[in-house]
Amino acid sequence: MSAQDLRRRLDAATAALDPPLAVVELGAFDANAADLVRRAAGTPIRVASKSVRCIALLRRVLERPGFAGVLAFTLPEALWLAQQGFDDVVVAYPTVDRGALRTLRRDGRAATAVTVMVDDVAHLDLVCAAGGEHRAKVCLDLDASWRPGPLRIGARRSPVRTPEQAAALAREVLRRPELVLDGLMAYEAQIAGVGDRPPGHRVRGLAIRAMQRGSGRELAGRRAAVVAAVRDVHPPLRFVNGGGTGSLERTAAEDAVTELAAGSGLYGPTLFDAYRAFRPRPAALFALPVVRRPGPGVATVLGGGYLASGPGAPDRLPAPALPAGLRLDPQEGAGEVQTPVLGTAADGLRIGDRVWFRHAKAGELCERFDRLHLVAGDELAGEAPTYRGEGRTFL
């Protein structure tokens, strides 16, 4: 579909609504979900809720074959999802929320549905100290960064890196009758979250691809050794989770991995335009109204300062997508109260017209809007509250 056709459809579907507003184009969302399943090649995908942040869309994707379970980002979120009927929720990050841990240990449904992440004996002690009659399921988090020589490439996550360290932590879990060792996770951020085809940077792309090949080889061997070591201590691991939207094919090929994780690929934010192996369709967009025409080649929209988390860089800014041919003003960027857009396409915009933007990341957009308008074809198919629209703010 051309940019012109997409703009026409989105404008027609939302004509009765006043921007700012956010939409999810369901055809693109479903196509992206199908492509994730194709790339996973039979390995089930656990949906990363941080990248969706909408109950209705989590349910929609989990109804599709190939998806199973949720990867949550906080324990309070996981407990809330369990209340909504989600029965397999792994918390991707360790928690020190004592109140949430007390709820977990005292609520039988939550204790059955939710698995918490640990990478330190201190985490185990916190879970045990929460008290309660129900055992807590825990997952070991393995450091997946690459360390060639003195370098360290990847996210600073777990201190657990070697088979010996993982086995030692597994033994500590088994020493505590309050705990159940449920699974193991390793997220290779330097592969799954770094595009290997950065626009306009061919040499950098070659370097990224070389890094990812080396890191992938090292991690595949180490992850298999860690899983074997943990299973020597505790054979019945329920799952071994790995990967992300950017590394599904590579991680699915590892025999040690039983499930994958993905979420950003459903919405198709701009950071995922920089991959060679796949290209998700833009499914989540937001519209801002033109409120000023300062001069030729310039239109100014209301709001727009929806910056993505991560290192401060231009690729963390929202990108004007429709009409095609617009760009941000490098002197103003995307502002809290206004965002100028430049280009010859701006001359075709009038006061009251809308400009459609794409966010750099996926679910972070939902922290700015209380609902997502669902578009099918050139019609509205309904709306769905975001987490924020449900009165939930987890981070």
C-alpha positions, -999 to 999 in steps of 0.1 A, spaced: 0 0 0 13 34 -9 18 62 17 -8 82 -1 -34 53 2 -25 47 38 -30 84 46 -63 85 28 -75 54 47 -64 67 81 -78 102 75 -111 87 64 -114 62 93 -107 89 119 -125 119 102 -150 122 130 -122 123 157 -102 152 169 -64 147 172 -41 141 190 -51 104 186 -34 70 182 -44 42 159 -35 6 153 -42 -5 117 -54 -41 122 -44 -54 88 -8 -44 94 -9 -57 130 -22 -91 119 3 -93 90 31 -85 114 20 -112 138 19 -137 110 54 -128 99 67 -132 134 53 -167 135 68 -175 101 102 -163 113 100 -183 145 97 -215 124 76 -235 149 91 -222 182 64 -206 203 66 -168 209 59 -153 243 45 -118 237 64 -89 253 37 -68 269 60 -38 273 57 -34 235 19 -37 234 5 -22 266 -31 -29 256 -52 -59 270 -73 -62 239 -44 -65 215 -25 -89 238 -56 -111 237 -58 -107 199 -23 -119 193 -24 -147 218 -55 -161 200 -32 -168 170 -14 -201 167 23 -197 173 20 -174 204 19 -185 240 22 -166 272 32 -131 282 66 -116 290 57 -87 314 79 -59 326 69 -54 362 54 -77 389 24 -54 396 16 -55 359 19 -93 359 -4 -96 389 -29 -74 371 -27 -95 340 -33 -126 361 -65 -109 374 -75 -104 338 -72 -141 331 -37 -144 316 -24 -177 330 13 -177 319 31 -145 327 69 -143 331 82 -110 346 112 -101 325 130 -80 351 138 -86 388 116 -70 414 122 -55 448 85 -46 452 77 -61 486 40 -54 485 37 -71 451 57 -101 463 34 -104 493 4 -105 470 21 -131 448 28 -154 478 -7 -150 492 -28 -153 460 -30 -189 447 -41 -178 412 -13 -153 409 13 -178 422 2 -203 396 2 -178 367 32 -156 374 70 -164 373 94 -138 386 129 -131 373 160 -136 396 197 -133 390 210 -128 426 206 -146 459 193 -113 473 163 -117 449 156 -151 463 157 -138 499 133 -110 491 108 -135 476 111 -158 506 108 -129 531 75 -119 516 59 -148 534 27 -165 524 14 -200 519 21 -203 481 54 -211 465 68 -186 440 80 -197 406 113 -181 396 133 -178 363 170 -174 361 183 -145 340 215 -152 321 238 -124 309 237 -126 271 262 -98 263 293 -105 242 327 -99 257 354 -103 230 387 -95 247 383 -64 269 351 -52 252 316 -56 265 288 -54 239 252 -57 250 228 -47 278 240 -46 314 216 -72 328 224 -103 348 256 -110 367 250 -147 360 272 -156 330 288 -190 332 273 -225 336 289 -227 370 273 -195 381 239 -205 368 241 -240 385 251 -223 418 221 -200 417 198 -230 407 211 -248 438 203 -218 459 167 -219 446 164 -255 455 176 -248 490 145 -227 496 112 -246 499 93 -214 492 106 -214 456 101 -234 424 127 -231 396 105 -226 365 128 -215 336 158 -197 323 160 -166 301 187 -149 281 180 -118 260 206 -109 234 199 -72 231 229 -66 209 213 -88 182 176 -86 188 175 -48 194 202 -34 170 193 -30 134 220 -44 110 212 -20 82 214 15 96 203 39 69 232 58 53 258 40 72 270 10 51 303 5 69 286 6 103 261 -20 90 289 -43 80 305 -39 115 271 -46 132 266 -77 112 301 -90 120 294 -83 157 261 -101 156 276 -132 139 303 -134 165 280 -128 194 254 -153 181 280 -180 178 294 -174 213 259 -172 229 246 -203 213 274 -224 227 273 -207 261 235 -208 264 235 -246 256 261 -252 283 243 -231 309 210 -250 302 227 -283 305 244 -273 338 211 -260 353 193 -292 342 219 -313 359 208 -295 391 171 -293 382 161 -314 352 124 -303 346 128 -267 334 95 -256 320 110 -232 295 142 -216 281 134 -182 267 155 -162 243 156 -137 215 135 -108 205 118 -93 174 152 -87 157 167 -122 163 139 -147 159 154 -168 131 188 -170 148 175 -178 183 149 -203 171 177 -224 155 192 -231 189 182 -265 203 185 -253 239 158 -226 234 122 -237 239 104 -204 233 111 -169 219 100 -134 230 87 -107 207 64 -77 208 78 -46 190 74 -63 156 36 -62 161 35 -24 160 64 -19 136 81 12 151 108 31 133 138 14 150 128 -18 132 132 -2 98 169 -9 100 169 -47 96 178 -67 65 159 -99 73 125 -85 78 105 -53 76 73 -50 97 45 -29 84 38 3 103 7 -7 124 8 19 152 7 56 143 -4 88 160 -19 119 145 -13 155 155 -32 185 142 -16 213 122 -21 245 143 4 269 126 18 277 92 49 298 101 60 301 65 67 283 32 78 247 36 68 246 73 38 234 92 36 232 130 16 205 148 4 205 184 26 184 208 47 156 196 75 153 221 71 115 225 108 105 227 118 69 231 139 56 259 176 46 253 206 66 244 199 102 234 201 101 196 181 113 166 167 78 160 148 80 194 126 109 180 92 102 165 92 104 127 66 122 106 53 96 82 22 109 64 21 129 42 53 115 29 83 139 25 81 156 59 111 158 83 116 173 118 133 207 122 168 198 135 167 230 157 135 221 175 131 184 171 99 170 186 85 193 213 62 189 243 39 216 230 47 219 193 66 202 166 75 219 133 77 197 102 96 207 72 95 199 35 77 207 3 48 184 15 42 210 43 29 234 17 0 212 11 -11 212 47 -37 235 60 -46 246 96 -66 217 110 -51 190 88 -33 161 106 2 148 103 7 111 111 38 101 130 55 68 139 71 63 173 107 50 175 97 23 199 65 3 203 46 2 235 60 35 248 35 53 226 7 39 248 20 60 277 8 91 258 -27 80 249 -55 64 269 -70 45 239 -60 31 206 -85 35 177 -86 3 157 -87 8 120 -98 -18 95 -96 -7 59 -109 29 59 -133 24 88 -130 24 125 -134 -11 140 -136 1 176 -113 13 202 -92 -4 230 -79 12 262 -42 13 267 -28 4 301 -30 41 309 -66 42 298 -72 14 323 -58 36 350 -26 15 352 9 31 352 35 5 359 67 24 353 
